Amino acid sequence: MELFAHNDLQDIIVYNDNGKKRAGGIVTRNLITGELKAFTGHAVVLGTGGYGNVYHMSTLAKNSNASAMMRAYDSGAYLASPAFVQFHPTGLPVNSDWQSKTILMSESLRNDGRIWSPKKEGDDRDPNTIPEEERDYFLERRYPAFGNLVPRDVASRAISQQINKGLGVGPLHNAAYLDFRDAIQRLGKKTIAERYGNLFDMYLDATGENPYEVPMRIAPGAHFTMGGLWVDYDQMSTIPGLFVGGEASNNYHGANRLGANSLLSASVDGWFTLPLTVPNYLAGFVGKPVLSLDAPEVSAAIERVQKRTDALLNCSGTHRPEWFHRKLGDILYEGCGVSRDEAGLLDALTKVRELREEFWHDVKVVGTGNRLNQELEKAGRVADFIELGEVMILDALDRRESAGAHFRTEYATEAGEAKRNDDDWCAVSAWETRPDGTKVRHSEPLSFSLID
């Protein structure tokens, strides 16, 4: 295997094979020199991760992005269930405008920590001085059988509801407390340090607050994306020859997922599925040449990349890509976040479309395209996130039910929990963008025969 470090995928080369689309290579940009280069082959495998950074503030590494996935989508691959996003309940909250991301704290903390908020709105007292009778251990109150160990989506919704009621804590009143006072009294500081010492140290480094002495502050943060490029059992997308592994595909998750399932998809795809299905596909091309680098499809792909790069560099706007990314994140968290409703989604859809127009007229990308230029990289990422945000909102608006991490407030039980509609929505929604820009939903019915 030959590795090409510092090369970033810019486009998928798709050619016509007897009337059928087929993946035949990729176009990359050298991040150091700016050189565009085509690589052709009989198959393309994407293992480019999830798209949680569409929310700007997420638990993902800052360089995680959706660009490869969106290039495949633009090329005709279906995008499945993009609205299915898991918000982790034990992320560190945003404390200031200059903060670039949230930090994930292991949910093992919920084994011994107790989650609560003040009963009084805007209560900014030192949490250690708030009497027990003025605290609301809302998960224990609402879910006595599970307490603080409810599933992630349930915990995130409950925390968000407390915050939206004006009961949030911290500088921006956007968090709940995760308190280890009782656990330390019951088990001792030494035992708690043995269980969570590294996490407590990380929290202290990030916030300057000692969780042995004061409660942690936590808030839901965009984390894992259950949606992704639609694939079949061979991990092949709707474009023959284009395979997708790991979180970039939708194959293993519905509207929810377990914590270890990211390892499931990466391990199963990488160790067991793709090493068998890709060679099986390639067997049909033995003795056949790959697409020529002089083929018109290759030239067209390079031209598309150059045109897009020039458009970003020549915009001469007033706002950096980061400014647009932050605005997009605010729109999505408010309108297509932990909880959604029709009015909020419609408003978010309008705002995202307006933001796209503003981006292409007012983005400012300094520097040139023939050298290292992280502003250019960022601009491309943000352009893709904006396009993705629109499809996410359409998917959430279209799915008229609540299921797992997709919670529509109009479709809830009397107790305020998710109300599924399997009669109409027991299906995967796979989205396609037609050449004229029309977005079409394809439905893949789901059936379950081995479970009740």
C-alpha positions as CSV (number, residue, x, y, z in Angstrom):
1,M,0.0,0.0,0.0
2,E,1.3,3.4,-0.9
3,L,0.2,6.4,1.2
4,F,-0.2,9.9,-0.1
5,A,0.1,12.1,2.9
6,H,-1.1,15.7,2.8
7,N,-3.5,14.9,0.0
8,D,-7.2,15.8,0.4
9,L,-10.0,14.3,-1.6
10,Q,-11.7,16.9,-3.7
11,D,-14.0,14.9,-6.0
12,I,-15.1,11.4,-7.1
13,I,-14.5,10.4,-10.7
14,V,-17.6,8.8,-12.1
15,Y,-17.9,7.4,-15.6
16,N,-20.6,5.9,-17.8
17,D,-20.3,2.1,-18.1
18,N,-22.9,1.0,-20.6
19,G,-25.5,3.4,-19.3
20,K,-24.6,2.8,-15.6
21,K,-22.7,5.2,-13.4
22,R,-19.5,3.6,-12.0
23,A,-16.8,5.0,-9.7
24,G,-13.5,5.2,-11.4
25,G,-11.2,7.2,-9.2
26,I,-10.7,10.4,-7.2
27,V,-9.2,13.9,-7.5
28,T,-7.0,15.1,-4.7
29,R,-5.4,18.4,-3.8
30,N,-1.9,18.5,-2.3
31,L,-2.3,20.5,0.8
32,I,1.2,21.8,0.7
33,T,1.6,22.7,-3.0
34,G,-2.1,23.0,-4.1
35,E,-1.5,20.6,-7.0
36,L,-4.6,18.7,-8.2
37,K,-4.0,15.1,-9.1
38,A,-6.2,12.3,-10.4
39,F,-6.0,8.7,-9.3
40,T,-8.0,6.1,-11.3
41,G,-8.9,2.6,-10.3
42,H,-11.6,0.0,-10.5
43,A,-13.0,0.8,-7.1
44,V,-13.0,3.7,-4.5
45,V,-13.3,3.1,-0.7
46,L,-14.3,5.9,1.6
47,G,-13.5,5.7,5.3
48,T,-13.7,9.3,6.2
49,G,-15.8,9.4,9.4
50,G,-18.9,11.1,10.5
51,Y,-20.3,14.6,10.0
52,G,-21.0,15.8,13.6
53,N,-18.9,18.9,13.0
54,V,-21.7,20.3,10.9
55,Y,-22.9,21.7,14.2
56,H,-19.6,23.6,14.7
57,M,-19.5,22.8,18.4
58,S,-19.1,19.1,18.6
59,T,-17.1,16.4,20.4
60,L,-15.3,15.5,17.2
61,A,-11.7,16.5,16.3
62,K,-11.8,19.9,14.6
63,N,-10.6,18.5,11.3
64,S,-13.3,15.9,11.0
65,N,-15.5,16.9,8.0
66,A,-18.1,15.8,5.6
67,S,-16.5,16.8,2.3
68,A,-15.7,13.3,0.9
69,M,-19.2,12.2,1.8
70,M,-20.7,15.2,0.1
71,R,-18.6,14.7,-3.0
72,A,-20.1,11.2,-3.3
73,Y,-23.6,12.6,-2.7
74,D,-23.0,15.2,-5.4
75,S,-21.9,12.4,-7.7
76,G,-25.2,10.5,-7.2
77,A,-24.7,8.4,-4.1
78,Y,-27.7,8.4,-1.8
79,L,-27.4,10.0,1.6
80,A,-29.4,8.0,4.2
81,S,-31.0,9.3,7.4
82,P,-28.8,12.4,7.7
83,A,-31.1,13.8,10.5
84,F,-30.2,10.9,12.8
85,V,-27.6,12.5,15.1
86,Q,-26.7,11.5,18.6
87,F,-26.1,14.2,21.2
88,H,-23.9,13.0,24.0
89,P,-25.3,14.1,27.4
90,T,-22.0,14.5,29.2
91,G,-20.2,17.0,27.0
92,L,-18.6,20.0,28.5
93,P,-20.7,23.1,27.8
94,V,-19.7,26.1,25.8
95,N,-18.5,28.7,28.3
96,S,-17.5,31.6,26.0
97,D,-17.8,32.8,22.4
98,W,-14.2,32.1,21.6
99,Q,-14.5,28.4,22.4
100,S,-13.9,26.3,19.3
101,K,-15.4,22.9,20.3
102,T,-16.9,20.9,23.1
103,I,-15.1,18.1,25.0
104,L,-16.5,14.7,25.6
105,M,-16.5,13.3,29.1
106,S,-17.0,9.6,29.4
107,E,-20.5,8.6,30.3
108,S,-19.1,6.2,32.8
109,L,-19.3,9.2,35.1
110,R,-23.0,8.7,35.3
111,N,-22.4,5.5,37.2
112,D,-21.7,7.5,40.4
113,G,-22.4,11.1,39.5
114,R,-25.9,12.6,40.1
115,I,-27.3,15.0,37.5
116,W,-29.4,17.9,38.9
117,S,-30.3,21.5,38.3
118,P,-31.6,24.2,40.7
119,K,-35.4,24.4,41.1
120,K,-35.3,28.2,40.8
121,E,-34.6,29.9,37.5
122,G,-31.4,31.8,37.2
123,D,-29.9,30.4,40.4
124,D,-26.3,31.5,40.3
125,R,-25.4,30.5,43.8
126,D,-22.4,28.3,44.5
127,P,-23.8,24.8,43.9
128,N,-22.4,23.6,47.2
129,T,-24.6,26.1,49.0
130,I,-27.8,25.1,47.4
131,P,-29.9,23.1,49.9
132,E,-31.0,19.6,49.0
133,E,-34.6,20.6,48.9
134,E,-33.9,23.3,46.3
135,R,-32.2,20.8,43.9
136,D,-34.0,18.8,41.2
137,Y,-32.5,15.5,40.5
138,F,-34.7,15.4,37.4
139,L,-33.5,12.1,35.9
140,E,-34.0,10.3,39.2
141,R,-37.4,12.0,39.5
142,R,-38.6,11.2,36.0
143,Y,-37.1,7.8,35.5
144,P,-36.9,6.2,39.0
145,A,-36.1,2.7,37.5
146,F,-33.0,4.0,35.7
147,G,-32.1,7.2,37.4
148,N,-29.0,8.8,35.9
149,L,-28.3,5.7,33.7
150,V,-31.1,6.4,31.1
151,P,-30.1,6.1,27.5
152,R,-28.1,8.9,25.9
153,D,-31.0,10.4,23.9
154,V,-33.3,10.4,26.9
155,A,-30.7,12.1,29.2
156,S,-29.8,14.7,26.5
157,R,-33.4,15.6,26.0
158,A,-34.1,15.9,29.7
159,I,-31.0,18.1,30.3
160,S,-32.0,20.3,27.3
161,Q,-35.5,20.7,28.7
162,Q,-34.2,21.9,32.0
163,I,-31.9,24.4,30.3
164,N,-34.8,25.6,28.1
165,K,-36.9,26.2,31.2
166,G,-34.3,28.7,32.4
167,L,-32.8,26.2,34.9
168,G,-29.4,26.0,33.3
169,V,-26.3,26.7,35.3
170,G,-22.8,28.1,34.5
171,P,-21.7,31.4,32.9
172,L,-24.1,31.0,30.0
173,H,-26.8,29.1,31.9
174,N,-26.5,26.3,29.4
175,A,-25.6,23.2,31.5
176,A,-26.7,20.9,34.3
177,Y,-24.6,19.7,37.3
178,L,-23.0,16.3,37.5
179,D,-22.3,15.9,41.2
180,F,-20.0,13.4,42.9
181,R,-20.5,14.7,46.5
182,D,-22.6,11.8,47.6
183,A,-20.4,9.2,45.9
184,I,-17.3,10.6,47.5
185,Q,-19.0,10.5,50.9
186,R,-20.2,7.0,50.3
187,L,-17.1,5.4,48.7
188,G,-14.3,7.8,49.6
189,K,-12.2,10.1,47.4
190,K,-9.6,7.4,46.8
191,T,-12.2,5.0,45.1
192,I,-13.6,7.8,43.0
193,A,-10.1,8.8,41.9
194,E,-9.4,5.2,41.0
195,R,-12.5,5.1,38.8
196,Y,-12.5,8.6,37.3
197,G,-9.2,10.2,38.1
198,N,-8.1,10.8,34.5
199,L,-11.5,12.3,33.7
200,F,-11.4,14.6,36.7
201,D,-7.9,15.7,35.7
202,M,-9.1,16.5,32.2
203,Y,-12.1,18.4,33.5
204,L,-9.8,20.5,35.8
205,D,-7.5,21.2,32.9
206,A,-10.4,22.3,30.7
207,T,-12.4,24.4,33.2
208,G,-10.1,25.2,36.1
209,E,-12.7,23.7,38.5
210,N,-12.0,20.7,40.8
211,P,-14.8,18.1,40.4
212,Y,-13.8,16.6,43.8
213,E,-14.9,19.9,45.3
214,V,-17.6,21.3,43.1
215,P,-20.0,19.6,40.7
216,M,-19.1,19.2,37.1
217,R,-21.1,21.1,34.5
218,I,-22.4,19.1,31.5
219,A,-24.5,19.7,28.5
220,P,-25.6,17.7,25.4
221,G,-23.1,18.0,22.5
222,A,-23.3,16.8,18.9
223,H,-21.4,13.5,18.9
224,F,-22.1,10.6,16.6
225,T,-23.9,10.6,13.3
226,M,-26.1,7.5,12.6
227,G,-26.8,8.7,9.1
228,G,-24.3,8.5,6.2
229,L,-24.0,7.3,2.7
230,W,-26.4,4.5,1.9
231,V,-24.7,1.2,1.4
232,D,-25.7,-2.4,0.8
233,Y,-24.5,-5.5,2.6
234,D,-21.3,-5.3,0.7
235,Q,-20.8,-1.7,1.9
236,M,-21.2,-0.5,-1.6
237,S,-23.1,2.7,-2.2
238,T,-25.6,3.4,-5.0
239,I,-22.7,4.1,-7.3
240,P,-21.2,0.7,-8.3
241,G,-17.6,0.6,-7.3
242,L,-17.9,3.2,-4.5
243,F,-17.6,1.5,-1.2
244,V,-18.0,3.2,2.2
245,G,-16.8,2.0,5.6
246,G,-17.2,3.2,9.2
247,E,-19.2,6.2,10.3
248,A,-19.3,7.6,6.8
249,S,-21.9,5.0,6.0
250,N,-25.4,4.3,7.5
251,N,-25.3,0.6,7.6
252,Y,-25.3,-0.4,11.3
253,H,-27.5,2.2,13.0
254,G,-31.1,3.3,13.0
255,A,-32.2,6.4,14.8
256,N,-30.0,5.5,17.8
257,R,-26.8,3.7,18.6
258,L,-24.9,2.2,21.5
259,G,-21.6,3.6,22.6
260,A,-19.4,0.8,21.2
261,N,-21.1,0.7,17.8
262,S,-18.5,3.1,16.3
263,L,-16.0,0.4,17.0
264,L,-18.4,-2.2,15.5
265,S,-18.7,-0.4,12.2
266,A,-15.0,0.4,11.9
267,S,-13.9,-3.1,12.9
268,V,-16.5,-5.1,11.0
269,D,-16.1,-3.1,7.8
270,G,-12.3,-2.9,8.0
271,W,-11.5,-6.4,9.1
272,F,-14.3,-8.6,7.8
273,T,-16.5,-7.0,5.2
274,L,-14.5,-4.8,2.8
275,P,-11.5,-7.2,2.6
276,L,-13.9,-9.7,1.1
277,T,-16.5,-7.6,-0.8
278,V,-14.0,-5.3,-2.6
279,P,-11.9,-8.2,-4.1
280,N,-15.2,-9.9,-5.0
281,Y,-16.2,-6.8,-7.0
282,L,-12.7,-6.4,-8.5
283,A,-12.9,-10.0,-9.8
284,G,-15.1,-8.8,-12.6
285,F,-12.4,-6.4,-13.8
286,V,-9.5,-8.8,-14.1
287,G,-7.6,-8.0,-17.2
288,K,-9.5,-4.8,-17.8
289,P,-7.6,-1.4,-17.8
290,V,-8.5,1.3,-15.3
291,L,-9.9,4.6,-16.6
292,S,-7.3,6.5,-18.5
293,L,-6.0,9.7,-16.9
294,D,-6.8,11.4,-20.3
295,A,-10.4,10.3,-20.1
296,P,-12.9,13.2,-20.4
297,E,-14.5,12.2,-17.1
298,V,-11.1,12.7,-15.4
299,S,-10.6,16.1,-17.0
300,A,-14.2,17.1,-16.1
301,A,-13.6,16.2,-12.4
302,I,-10.4,18.2,-12.3
303,E,-12.1,21.1,-13.9
304,R,-14.9,21.0,-11.4
305,V,-12.4,21.1,-8.5
306,Q,-10.5,24.0,-10.0
307,K,-13.7,26.0,-10.7
308,R,-14.8,25.5,-7.1
309,T,-11.4,26.5,-5.7
310,D,-11.3,29.6,-7.9
311,A,-14.8,30.6,-6.8
312,L,-13.8,30.4,-3.1
313,L,-10.5,32.3,-3.6
314,N,-12.1,35.0,-5.8
315,C,-15.1,35.8,-3.6
316,S,-13.3,38.7,-1.8
317,G,-16.0,38.9,0.9
318,T,-15.8,40.2,4.5
319,H,-16.3,37.2,6.7
320,R,-13.9,34.2,7.2
321,P,-15.2,30.6,6.8
322,E,-15.2,30.2,10.6
323,W,-17.8,33.0,10.9
324,F,-20.2,31.1,8.6
325,H,-19.6,27.8,10.3
326,R,-20.5,29.2,13.7
327,K,-23.7,30.7,12.3
328,L,-24.6,27.3,10.7
329,G,-24.0,25.6,14.0
330,D,-26.2,28.0,15.9
331,I,-29.0,27.5,13.3
332,L,-28.8,23.7,13.5
333,Y,-28.5,23.4,17.3
334,E,-31.7,25.6,17.6
335,G,-33.7,24.2,14.8
336,C,-32.4,20.7,14.2
337,G,-30.9,19.8,17.5
338,V,-31.8,17.6,20.4
339,S,-35.5,18.3,19.9
340,R,-37.2,19.5,16.7
341,D,-40.6,20.7,15.5
342,E,-42.1,21.8,12.2
343,A,-41.9,25.5,12.8
344,G,-38.3,25.4,14.0
345,L,-37.3,23.2,11.1
346,L,-38.9,25.4,8.5
347,D,-37.3,28.4,10.1
348,A,-33.9,26.6,10.1
349,L,-34.3,25.6,6.4
350,T,-34.9,29.2,5.4
351,K,-31.9,30.4,7.4
352,V,-29.6,27.7,6.0
353,R,-30.6,28.6,2.4
354,E,-30.0,32.3,3.1
355,L,-26.7,31.5,4.7
356,R,-25.6,29.6,1.6
357,E,-26.4,32.6,-0.5
358,E,-24.5,34.8,1.9
359,F,-21.5,32.5,2.0
360,W,-20.9,32.4,-1.8
361,H,-21.2,36.2,-1.9
362,D,-19.4,37.2,1.2
363,V,-16.8,34.6,2.3
364,K,-13.3,35.8,2.6
365,V,-10.5,33.4,1.8
366,V,-7.0,34.9,2.1
367,G,-4.0,33.5,0.4
368,T,-3.6,31.6,-2.8
369,G,-4.4,28.1,-4.0
370,N,-0.8,27.0,-4.8
371,R,0.5,26.7,-1.3
372,L,-0.6,25.6,2.2
373,N,-3.8,27.5,2.8
374,Q,-6.0,26.3,5.7
375,E,-8.5,29.1,5.2
376,L,-9.2,27.6,1.7
377,E,-9.5,24.1,3.2
378,K,-11.9,25.5,5.8
379,A,-14.0,27.3,3.3
380,G,-14.5,24.1,1.3
381,R,-15.5,22.3,4.5
382,V,-18.0,24.9,5.4
383,A,-19.5,25.0,2.0
384,D,-20.1,21.3,2.2
385,F,-21.5,21.6,5.8
386,I,-24.0,24.1,4.6
387,E,-25.2,21.8,1.8
388,L,-25.4,18.9,4.3
389,G,-27.3,21.0,6.8
390,E,-30.1,21.6,4.3
391,V,-30.5,17.9,3.6
392,M,-30.5,17.1,7.4
393,I,-33.3,19.6,7.9
394,L,-35.3,18.3,5.0
395,D,-34.9,14.8,6.4
396,A,-36.0,15.8,9.9
397,L,-38.9,17.7,8.5
398,D,-40.0,14.9,6.3
399,R,-39.9,12.2,9.0
400,R,-43.2,12.8,10.8
401,E,-42.5,10.7,13.9
402,S,-40.1,10.6,16.9
403,A,-37.6,7.8,17.0
404,G,-34.4,7.5,19.1
405,A,-32.3,10.6,18.7
406,H,-34.8,12.1,16.2
407,F,-37.3,13.7,18.5
408,R,-40.1,15.8,17.0
409,T,-42.1,17.4,19.8
410,E,-45.3,17.1,17.9
411,Y,-44.9,13.3,17.9
412,A,-44.6,12.5,21.6
413,T,-46.4,10.5,24.2
414,E,-48.4,12.1,27.0
415,A,-45.4,11.6,29.2
416,G,-43.2,13.5,26.7
417,E,-41.3,10.5,25.3
418,A,-40.6,9.6,21.7
419,K,-43.7,8.3,19.8
420,R,-42.7,6.1,16.9
421,N,-44.9,5.5,13.9
422,D,-43.7,2.2,12.5
423,D,-46.8,1.9,10.3
424,D,-45.6,4.8,8.1
425,W,-41.9,5.3,9.0
426,C,-40.3,1.9,9.5
427,A,-37.9,2.6,6.7
428,V,-34.6,4.2,5.8
429,S,-34.9,7.5,4.0
430,A,-32.2,7.8,1.3
431,W,-31.8,11.2,-0.3
432,E,-30.7,11.9,-3.8
433,T,-30.0,15.3,-5.5
434,R,-31.1,15.3,-9.1
435,P,-29.1,17.2,-11.7
436,D,-31.6,20.1,-11.6
437,G,-31.0,20.4,-7.8
438,T,-34.3,18.7,-6.8
439,K,-33.9,16.5,-3.6
440,V,-35.7,13.2,-3.8
441,R,-36.3,10.8,-0.9
442,H,-36.1,7.1,-1.6
443,S,-37.6,4.7,1.0
444,E,-36.0,1.4,2.0
445,P,-38.6,-0.6,4.1
446,L,-37.2,-2.3,7.2
447,S,-38.4,-5.7,8.4
448,F,-37.5,-7.5,11.7
449,S,-37.9,-11.2,11.8
450,L,-35.7,-12.3,14.7
451,I,-36.9,-9.9,17.4
452,D,-40.3,-8.9,18.7
